[in-house]
């Protein structure tokens, strides 16, 4: 530790950690105005908060993810636009969040259900034999239907599974951060370093 760092840490300790309270103009929560923290002051991060998921898992108990989301390189490119969740044939499939059912039917020979949520996201479920109708309002955890046994294994899944998709407009999103509350971590530049 450099002498300057030791001096700063000593000053903070003696002053009763006065820098712990945010100051006017502080955008970092560190007590230092943005871009004015000493360069050699060690970073101290607060304990992470408990992750709060936005969506509920559509299967009970919490299923194994047998195939993760794989973003395509272009809107029409190869990828996997959702999560495959392990489930036994005939398993009940539930809404991940409150919303309005906008589609119940068959696409490419598989039963599908789509729910529009208040924030503009849509959740899609397949292969599901729907027990709801378009226009129905559902709460998080309400039964949407059951897993179709023949369509869920083979062509799409290696074993019996539910494919859960998430869309905003025409863009597919990874449903996992919505289910776990753990989003992507993005590191932002710190001043002129």
trRosetta pair geometry for C-beta under 8 A, 3 or more apart (Angstrom, degrees):
i j d omega theta_ij theta_ji phi_ij phi_ji
1 5 4.9 -118 -175 85 92 128
1 6 5.5 109 126 -57 118 91
1 9 8.0 -27 -179 4 144 142
2 5 4.7 97 57 5 81 102
2 6 7.0 -145 95 -4 43 87
2 40 5.4 -33 41 172 134 153
3 6 5.6 -55 -147 38 33 113
3 7 6.3 35 153 -22 66 106
4 7 5.7 -54 -149 35 30 112
4 8 6.5 30 153 -18 64 104
4 38 7.2 -162 148 -179 113 138
4 40 5.5 83 89 63 115 140
5 8 5.8 -54 -149 35 32 110
5 9 6.3 28 155 -15 66 107
5 38 7.8 172 -98 119 63 135
5 40 4.7 -103 -66 131 100 107
5 41 6.5 164 -126 -98 83 41
5 42 6.8 68 -157 -24 127 87
6 9 5.9 -56 -145 40 30 109
6 10 6.2 31 156 -20 65 108
7 10 5.8 -54 -145 37 29 112
7 11 6.3 30 156 -20 64 107
8 11 5.8 -56 -148 36 29 111
8 12 6.4 29 154 -19 64 106
8 38 5.7 -121 -95 32 158 161
8 40 7.8 155 11 86 142 88
8 41 5.6 -92 118 -97 156 98
9 12 5.7 -54 -148 36 32 112
9 13 6.4 30 155 -18 65 106
9 41 8.0 154 -59 -135 79 80
9 42 8.0 19 -74 23 120 105
10 13 5.8 -56 -147 37 31 110
10 14 6.2 27 157 -16 66 109
11 14 5.9 -56 -143 39 29 109
11 15 6.1 18 161 -10 64 114
12 15 6.0 -64 -142 45 26 103
12 17 5.6 39 168 -107 90 53
12 18 7.2 -137 -142 35 62 71
12 19 5.6 -51 -124 17 108 119
13 16 8.0 40 174 -67 29 19
13 17 6.9 15 -103 -58 36 75
15 18 4.3 -58 138 -4 117 114
15 19 7.7 74 88 -16 130 79
17 20 4.5 32 146 -21 104 118
18 21 6.9 -51 -176 27 51 100
18 31 7.5 132 118 -160 57 140
19 30 7.2 -13 159 149 105 67
19 31 3.5 126 178 123 71 155
19 32 6.8 9 -159 -48 117 77
20 31 5.9 -22 -45 -60 7 136
21 31 6.3 78 65 -106 39 102
22 26 4.3 -156 -165 76 88 143
22 29 5.8 -55 -84 -127 116 44
22 30 7.9 77 -105 46 75 29
22 31 6.1 -122 -103 -87 35 49
23 26 4.6 109 55 -36 67 118
23 31 5.9 74 -13 -163 97 52
23 32 7.5 37 27 -96 123 13
23 33 6.6 -69 83 -57 119 76
25 33 4.6 -3 115 -117 112 108
25 34 7.4 -118 153 11 82 84
26 29 6.7 130 143 -62 113 20
26 30 6.9 -153 -162 50 116 61
26 31 6.3 -27 -120 -118 150 11
26 32 6.7 113 -120 72 101 25
26 33 5.8 -102 -87 -94 58 46
26 34 7.2 139 -148 -34 38 71
27 33 7.7 48 9 -160 80 53
27 34 4.4 -2 40 -53 111 123
28 32 6.6 -11 53 66 132 79
28 34 5.8 143 -30 -91 101 73
28 37 7.5 -54 57 -38 163 128
30 37 6.1 -11 110 -85 148 133
32 36 5.2 -154 173 83 98 84
32 37 3.9 114 96 -79 163 79
32 38 7.9 -130 -112 -2 153 62
33 36 4.4 37 68 23 89 130
34 191 7.8 171 163 -75 71 84
35 191 4.3 128 -124 -103 77 101
35 192 7.7 58 -142 -10 107 82
37 41 5.7 -105 168 47 99 134
38 41 4.2 101 70 -26 99 107
51 180 6.2 0 136 146 145 72
51 181 3.3 142 161 102 92 115
51 182 4.9 -35 -124 -60 152 77
52 181 4.7 155 68 -129 24 141
53 56 7.3 121 112 -81 127 37
53 178 6.8 73 -165 152 86 41
53 179 5.6 -11 -148 170 133 24
53 180 5.7 -160 -91 123 109 3
53 181 4.0 -97 -66 -43 51 92
54 97 6.7 -10 145 -84 82 135
54 178 4.9 -63 59 -156 108 77
54 181 7.1 142 -14 -91 63 70
55 96 3.8 2 -164 166 110 113
55 97 5.2 -78 -112 -43 75 103
55 123 7.3 133 -128 -87 137 139
55 140 7.7 -169 -149 -131 52 117
55 175 7.0 -52 54 -169 160 92
55 178 4.3 43 5 142 119 100
55 179 5.1 -49 79 -84 106 58
56 94 7.1 -42 103 107 121 118
56 95 7.8 61 56 104 112 56
56 96 5.4 -173 55 -152 65 52
56 97 7.0 155 13 -64 83 56
56 140 5.0 116 3 179 127 110
56 141 5.8 -12 85 -64 166 79
56 179 7.7 17 146 -131 9 76
57 60 7.2 128 94 -75 109 57
57 62 4.9 151 -12 -118 173 73
57 63 6.6 171 -179 16 127 81
57 85 7.6 155 -165 -142 97 153
57 96 7.4 -5 -120 -117 6 88
57 179 5.9 70 -81 -153 70 117
58 85 7.1 143 57 53 99 161
58 93 5.3 12 157 -163 112 75
58 94 5.1 -176 -155 60 60 64
58 95 7.2 -3 -117 -115 92 1
58 96 5.4 -54 -65 -66 91 85
58 123 7.9 167 -70 165 130 137
58 125 6.4 -172 -172 -106 163 125
58 144 7.7 -30 -157 19 114 125
58 162 6.4 -119 93 116 126 153
58 164 5.9 169 11 -94 138 129
59 62 7.4 108 86 -135 82 22
59 63 4.5 36 75 -33 133 120
59 85 5.8 175 11 134 134 134
59 87 5.2 -129 -118 -95 152 116
59 91 5.9 15 -133 152 111 134
59 92 7.6 144 -125 81 65 62
59 93 6.6 -32 -77 -110 79 61
59 94 7.4 167 -71 22 30 91
59 162 6.3 166 -49 22 124 140
60 92 7.6 -10 33 73 94 106
60 94 7.5 31 -17 6 99 134
63 85 4.1 87 91 179 143 100
63 86 4.9 -177 -174 58 106 70
63 87 5.9 -44 -109 -65 144 79
63 162 7.6 134 24 36 172 106
64 85 7.2 146 74 -157 42 59
64 86 4.3 17 56 17 93 128
65 68 5.9 51 152 -81 127 71
65 83 5.5 -62 -136 -167 104 115
65 84 7.1 105 -167 72 60 57
65 85 6.2 -39 -103 -99 53 66
65 86 7.9 -118 -66 -6 8 86
65 176 7.1 16 -100 -98 155 114
66 84 4.8 -65 67 105 92 105
66 85 7.0 144 10 -123 89 13
66 86 5.0 105 -38 -56 118 88
66 157 6.7 62 93 -150 139 105
66 158 6.9 -139 161 42 129 102
66 159 6.8 -129 -143 49 163 97
66 161 5.5 -112 41 -95 135 142
67 80 6.0 -114 148 -175 112 159
67 83 7.0 162 84 -161 64 47
67 84 3.8 38 40 29 100 120
67 157 7.2 -146 -1 -118 129 77
67 158 8.0 134 -49 2 117 99
67 161 7.5 80 16 153 103 171
68 80 7.2 108 95 85 46 134
68 83 6.3 -19 -135 -116 39 82
68 174 7.9 6 175 -143 89 109
68 176 6.9 -11 -144 -43 94 142
69 80 6.1 -159 -144 97 32 90
69 81 7.1 24 -142 -148 86 20
69 82 6.2 -98 -97 151 87 3
69 83 5.8 -47 -46 -65 83 73
69 172 7.8 -174 -152 144 115 110
69 173 8.0 -24 -152 135 158 37
69 174 4.0 -175 69 -119 160 83
69 175 6.7 154 -55 21 131 71
69 176 6.4 -136 5 -6 118 106
70 79 4.7 -159 104 -161 84 74
70 80 4.1 64 30 30 97 91
71 79 5.6 -51 143 -147 17 144
71 172 7.5 176 -121 89 70 103
71 174 7.3 -62 -58 -54 96 99
72 75 7.0 101 90 -126 131 8
72 76 7.4 -159 151 77 152 17
72 77 3.8 155 179 77 107 92
72 78 6.1 161 -122 78 96 27
72 79 3.2 -118 -65 -10 72 134
72 81 7.2 -20 -20 -69 106 96
72 172 7.8 71 11 48 100 128
73 77 4.5 -69 51 113 75 174
73 78 7.8 19 15 52 92 68
73 79 7.4 172 -7 -57 56 115
74 77 4.0 106 44 -25 78 112
75 170 7.3 19 -142 133 124 117
79 172 7.9 164 107 73 133 144
80 84 7.8 -63 -179 -19 130 101
81 165 5.8 22 128 -125 88 112
81 172 4.0 -73 -154 -147 103 166
82 124 7.1 -90 -94 72 142 102
82 163 5.1 81 99 176 141 87
82 164 5.4 178 -176 85 111 42
82 165 3.7 -71 -86 -84 123 68
82 166 7.1 139 -113 5 78 65
82 172 7.1 -91 -53 -163 68 123
82 175 6.3 26 -149 -5 66 122
83 163 7.3 162 81 -153 40 51
83 164 5.0 -11 57 57 92 97
83 174 7.8 76 -51 -165 99 67
83 175 5.2 -102 -2 56 116 117
83 176 6.1 121 -72 -58 137 86
83 179 8.0 -49 15 -3 163 147
84 156 7.3 179 -105 141 127 99
84 157 5.3 159 -161 -103 136 104
84 161 4.3 35 -180 148 95 150
84 162 7.3 157 -154 76 52 37
84 163 5.5 -26 -97 -96 70 70
84 164 8.0 173 -87 17 22 73
85 161 5.8 147 68 -163 38 91
85 162 4.9 -21 60 59 99 89
85 163 7.8 172 16 -87 77 21
85 164 6.0 33 -9 -7 120 114
86 159 6.7 14 -125 91 92 114
86 160 7.2 72 -158 87 61 71
86 161 5.6 -51 -96 -101 34 89
87 91 4.0 -114 178 36 110 156
87 93 7.7 17 -149 -79 169 91
87 147 5.1 170 113 -58 130 159
87 152 7.3 -76 71 -177 99 154
87 160 5.9 -101 80 131 60 96
87 161 5.9 110 24 -130 84 34
87 162 5.1 36 7 -16 142 97
88 91 5.1 118 60 -53 68 106
88 147 7.4 146 90 59 40 144
88 160 6.1 56 -132 102 24 147
89 147 6.2 -137 -142 100 34 110
89 149 3.3 37 -146 -108 120 103
89 152 6.9 -180 -100 47 72 133
89 160 5.5 -99 -55 -131 70 150
90 146 5.3 -11 -158 176 48 127
90 147 6.1 -52 1 60 9 86
90 149 6.2 -3 -36 -58 74 106
91 146 6.6 155 75 -156 32 75
91 147 4.6 29 46 5 83 125
91 162 7.3 -102 79 -40 123 119
92 143 5.4 -59 -168 -124 113 107
92 145 7.9 177 -148 105 56 26
92 146 5.8 -45 -97 -101 46 75
92 147 8.0 -76 -30 -8 9 83
93 113 7.5 154 106 38 130 138
93 125 5.4 137 159 -178 141 145
93 128 5.0 -81 45 -118 155 127
93 143 7.3 95 71 -155 46 64
93 144 5.2 -55 102 59 91 102
93 145 5.6 -7 52 68 107 68
93 146 6.5 161 5 -112 89 20
93 147 6.1 117 -42 -55 112 74
93 162 5.7 151 -107 -119 122 149
94 140 7.9 62 148 173 108 48
94 141 5.1 -9 172 -155 139 33
94 142 6.2 149 -154 73 87 28
94 143 5.6 -54 -97 -93 77 41
94 144 6.2 148 -127 -1 21 89
95 98 7.1 77 131 -92 137 26
95 99 6.7 -165 -164 35 131 95
95 115 5.5 98 -131 -73 105 171
95 123 7.2 127 -154 71 68 142
95 138 4.4 146 -38 128 158 131
95 139 6.9 146 69 90 135 30
95 140 5.8 -124 103 -121 96 34
95 141 6.6 -39 61 21 80 20
95 142 5.0 15 16 53 117 83
95 144 5.7 119 -55 -51 73 111
96 115 7.7 172 34 63 81 139
96 123 5.0 174 32 -115 121 166
96 140 6.7 -30 138 -134 26 87
96 164 7.3 93 -52 -156 137 130
96 175 7.8 -96 -122 -160 170 120
96 178 7.3 55 156 128 139 120
96 179 7.3 -75 -148 -90 125 87
97 115 7.5 166 66 116 74 132
97 117 5.0 24 97 -114 124 132
97 121 7.8 51 54 80 146 121
97 123 6.9 140 31 -20 94 138
97 140 5.0 -14 -124 -89 30 101
98 117 7.0 102 83 -133 54 84
98 118 7.1 14 94 -16 97 109
98 137 7.6 10 -172 178 89 86
98 138 6.5 -169 -141 99 51 59
98 139 5.0 -17 -99 -131 94 46
98 140 5.3 -60 -40 -31 68 76
99 115 4.2 110 83 165 132 100
99 116 5.3 -179 -179 82 119 42
99 117 4.2 -76 -84 -89 125 53
99 118 6.8 -141 -102 -25 76 64
99 123 7.4 157 25 23 156 103
99 137 7.6 -156 112 -148 27 61
99 138 6.2 -6 60 58 63 89
100 115 6.9 152 72 -157 30 69
100 116 5.2 -19 61 58 86 97
100 135 6.9 -23 -175 -147 103 25
100 136 7.2 159 -156 83 60 39
100 137 5.6 -35 -99 -99 72 63
100 138 7.5 154 -103 16 22 77
101 104 6.2 12 169 -41 125 104
101 113 6.7 -50 -141 -168 106 96
101 114 7.1 116 -160 80 59 53
101 115 5.6 -41 -96 -100 53 73
101 116 8.0 160 -109 15 5 77
101 130 7.9 117 -158 -157 140 133
101 132 4.9 -178 -68 128 164 128
101 133 6.7 130 91 92 141 30
101 134 5.6 -132 117 -116 94 35
101 135 6.6 -30 71 34 88 27
101 136 4.5 20 22 54 124 88
101 137 7.9 -133 3 -72 80 17
101 138 6.2 73 -43 -14 94 117
101 144 7.4 154 -100 -133 120 99
102 114 5.0 -52 64 99 92 105
102 115 6.9 144 8 -121 84 20
102 116 4.8 65 -32 -21 127 109
102 122 7.3 -56 32 -131 136 119
102 134 6.1 27 -172 -141 21 93
103 112 6.5 -8 122 111 114 101
103 113 6.8 167 93 -151 71 32
103 114 4.0 36 43 31 105 111
103 134 6.1 22 -90 -95 23 109
104 112 7.5 -171 -140 92 34 56
104 113 5.3 8 -105 -109 75 78
104 114 7.9 -141 -59 26 47 67
104 130 3.8 -126 -150 86 115 173
104 132 6.1 -169 -74 84 143 74
104 133 6.1 -102 27 -127 145 33
104 134 5.7 -142 13 -45 91 76
104 145 7.8 142 -139 -49 112 137
105 111 7.5 -161 120 -142 21 58
105 112 6.3 -15 69 56 60 87
105 130 7.7 -12 -29 9 29 138
106 109 6.4 -3 179 -133 113 12
106 110 6.5 153 -151 72 74 26
106 111 5.8 -44 -95 -91 72 46
106 112 6.8 129 -121 12 21 87
107 110 6.2 -32 67 61 66 80
107 112 4.9 4 15 -4 109 142
107 126 7.2 -69 54 -105 107 146
109 151 6.8 -177 125 -116 89 122
110 126 5.0 73 130 -174 126 115
110 127 3.8 -101 -164 -105 106 104
110 148 6.8 -171 -152 50 76 146
110 151 4.6 150 -114 175 90 145
110 156 7.8 16 -75 -16 158 140
111 126 6.6 173 89 -134 53 75
111 127 5.1 87 46 -175 77 73
111 128 5.0 -119 111 76 108 40
111 129 4.8 -107 -102 -81 178 43
111 130 6.2 -162 179 -15 115 78
111 145 7.0 -127 142 136 135 158
111 148 5.2 135 23 -37 118 134
111 151 7.0 152 15 48 80 156
112 124 6.4 -12 -168 -170 106 98
112 125 6.9 150 -156 78 56 54
112 126 4.5 -21 -101 -85 80 108
112 127 7.4 -59 -67 -122 60 48
112 128 6.6 78 -120 43 21 89
112 130 7.9 -8 91 -44 28 114
113 124 7.2 160 84 -154 49 51
113 125 4.7 -9 58 56 96 106
113 126 7.6 173 21 -68 63 63
113 128 5.1 -54 1 83 109 134
113 130 4.7 137 -80 -93 112 110
113 132 6.8 79 -139 51 129 111
113 144 4.8 147 126 166 166 126
113 145 5.9 171 -39 8 143 126
114 122 5.7 1 -173 180 102 116
114 123 7.2 164 -153 84 53 46
114 124 5.0 -15 -102 -102 81 79
114 125 7.7 -171 -76 20 38 72
115 122 6.7 161 80 -157 46 65
115 123 5.0 -5 55 55 99 94
115 124 8.0 -170 22 -76 66 37
115 125 8.0 34 -4 -6 100 107
115 138 6.3 -70 -125 49 131 128
115 144 7.3 -98 -48 -103 122 135
116 122 5.3 -29 -100 -102 58 88
117 120 7.2 -31 79 43 79 21
117 121 4.8 -4 48 68 122 84
117 122 6.9 -171 8 -89 82 32
117 123 6.8 62 -32 -10 114 96
120 168 6.0 52 122 -141 103 85
120 169 7.7 -1 165 -42 111 68
121 166 6.1 -19 -169 -166 115 91
121 167 6.9 143 -160 75 63 44
121 168 5.6 -43 -100 -82 67 80
121 173 7.5 -59 -131 32 110 142
121 178 7.8 150 -173 -112 166 151
122 165 7.9 1 107 108 87 95
122 166 7.3 154 79 -156 52 43
122 167 4.6 -14 56 60 101 98
122 168 7.7 170 15 -80 77 33
123 164 6.8 -23 -167 -166 97 89
123 165 6.9 149 -162 80 46 58
123 166 6.0 -16 -103 -99 66 67
123 175 7.5 81 -125 -114 93 125
124 163 7.7 -18 111 112 93 89
124 164 7.2 147 77 -160 58 40
124 165 3.8 -5 53 55 108 110
124 166 7.7 -149 18 -61 80 26
124 167 7.0 42 -15 -5 113 111
125 128 4.7 21 124 -13 105 146
125 144 6.1 103 48 97 157 151
125 145 7.6 160 107 47 134 108
125 162 6.1 -19 -159 -175 88 112
125 163 7.3 147 -156 77 37 59
125 164 6.1 -4 -101 -105 69 66
125 165 7.8 -143 -57 24 33 78
126 151 7.9 -75 169 127 87 128
126 162 7.4 143 74 -161 30 65
126 163 5.0 -18 66 56 83 106
126 165 7.9 17 13 -5 100 109
127 147 6.9 77 82 -161 73 63
127 148 4.1 -69 128 43 111 116
127 151 3.7 -173 -153 101 177 124
127 152 5.1 -136 44 -69 110 74
127 156 7.7 153 -26 30 105 142
127 162 7.8 -129 38 -121 47 59
127 163 7.5 55 -20 18 56 100
128 144 6.3 12 163 111 149 108
128 145 4.3 114 166 80 100 126
128 146 6.9 151 -154 73 72 24
128 147 6.3 -47 -103 -98 65 41
128 148 6.6 -152 -95 -15 12 90
128 162 6.9 42 -65 -132 101 104
129 145 5.0 -168 86 178 48 122
129 146 5.3 -13 53 60 100 80
129 147 7.8 15 12 98 84 8
129 148 5.3 115 -36 -73 91 89
130 133 7.7 126 137 -76 125 37
130 144 6.2 -54 -130 160 76 78
130 145 4.2 -93 -112 -63 28 139
131 143 6.0 -7 64 128 132 105
131 144 6.7 138 42 146 82 27
131 145 4.6 160 -3 -97 79 63
131 146 7.1 61 -31 -12 115 80
132 136 4.6 -125 -173 53 104 153
132 138 6.5 -32 -118 -66 156 125
132 142 7.9 77 -77 130 134 116
132 143 7.9 170 -45 107 102 64
132 144 5.5 -56 2 -144 125 59
132 145 6.8 -103 8 -47 82 88
133 136 5.3 110 59 -30 66 111
138 142 4.1 -144 -163 63 95 140
138 144 6.9 10 -123 -83 165 85
139 142 5.0 107 52 -32 68 112
147 152 5.5 16 177 -58 105 154
147 160 6.9 85 148 178 142 105
147 162 5.7 -101 -100 -72 110 95
148 151 4.4 21 103 35 124 109
148 152 5.9 156 78 -31 68 95
149 152 6.3 -67 -144 26 21 110
149 153 7.6 -15 176 7 57 104
149 160 6.9 -29 -139 -120 62 123
150 153 7.6 -89 -165 42 24 84
151 155 7.4 -39 -161 37 61 118
151 156 7.8 28 160 16 74 117
152 156 7.4 -66 -153 60 37 110
152 157 5.8 -9 166 35 66 132
152 160 4.7 51 112 -146 122 65
152 161 5.7 177 180 47 102 45
152 162 7.1 -31 -131 -72 124 46
153 157 5.7 -67 -109 81 44 98
153 158 7.6 -21 -149 123 77 22
153 159 5.7 -19 -118 -162 105 29
153 160 4.8 -41 -58 -71 105 60
153 161 7.6 111 -81 8 63 73
154 157 7.4 33 30 63 35 63
156 161 7.5 -122 106 66 101 108
156 163 6.3 -62 154 -50 144 133
157 160 6.6 81 100 -139 141 7
157 161 3.8 171 -117 30 156 115
157 163 7.5 -150 -54 -57 107 93
164 175 5.2 -82 119 50 109 174
165 172 6.4 -67 -163 -136 102 103
165 175 6.9 -166 -161 -43 15 124
166 172 6.9 102 75 -164 59 62
166 173 4.3 -62 103 68 109 96
166 174 7.1 -9 49 90 126 14
166 175 4.2 150 -20 -81 122 83
166 178 6.1 147 -103 8 158 150
167 170 7.0 -31 -168 -146 118 14
167 171 6.5 146 -155 77 71 44
167 172 5.7 -42 -96 -99 78 51
167 173 6.7 169 -98 9 23 87
168 171 5.4 -19 65 65 80 100
168 173 6.0 53 -4 -32 98 125
173 178 7.6 78 119 -28 123 124
174 177 6.0 70 98 6 103 96
175 178 5.3 -66 -163 43 55 115
175 179 5.9 48 146 -21 85 109
176 179 5.7 -62 -145 40 34 108
176 180 5.9 3 167 2 72 115
177 180 6.2 -68 -129 52 29 93
177 181 7.4 -104 -178 72 59 2
177 182 5.9 -111 -128 83 73 50
177 183 4.5 71 -163 -102 136 54
177 184 6.8 -59 -81 -26 150 67
189 193 6.9 -174 -171 53 83 89
190 193 5.2 18 76 14 88 129
